[in-house]
Amino acid sequence: MANKIVKETYGAPEKHILIANDSYMVTLPAIIKATGVSAGTDGRKVVKAGTPLYGDIEKRDTGFTVSAESGNPTCILLHDVDVTAGDENGTIVLAGCVDLLKLDASVKTAVASAKANLPRIIFVEGSAI
């Protein structure tokens, strides 16, 4: 009897907020802090994809926060990160082209006020092609 390979997918599929050529995208791994993140109606604390983050690019292991008290945003979050159990690993975007239509409404509001401080990130509404 031959072995059967079964493919399983766990969790929700990742949201892809970037559009355009991947060669323009610059991302790095970083710690995403749970500090200041409120629980949703389901009790989970999730930092949504596209959220402007504040932190030190040279010290990514010290963590990036959602709190604007840290100064100007330095990046945005590439994928949703669940910080219910505490700080988690995530991916930050330093440069790229982001589709505003793929962001949650609450994230769009945060991005609107943070755009000026994120000159290497281009924000557009969908693909024209």
LINZIUR-V467378 format. One record per run of one state. SS is the DSSP state (hx for helix, st for strand, lp for the rest). FROM is the first residue (numbers start at 1). LEN is the number of residues. If there is no record, write none. Layout:
BEGIN
SS	FROM	LEN
SS	FROM	LEN
END
This chain:
BEGIN
lp	1	17
st	18	2
lp	20	2
hx	22	3
lp	25	1
st	26	7
lp	33	13
st	46	2
lp	48	4
st	52	3
lp	55	2
hx	57	6
lp	63	1
st	64	2
lp	66	2
hx	68	3
lp	71	4
st	75	3
lp	78	3
st	81	2
lp	83	5
st	88	12
hx	100	3
lp	103	2
hx	105	13
lp	118	3
st	121	4
lp	125	5
END
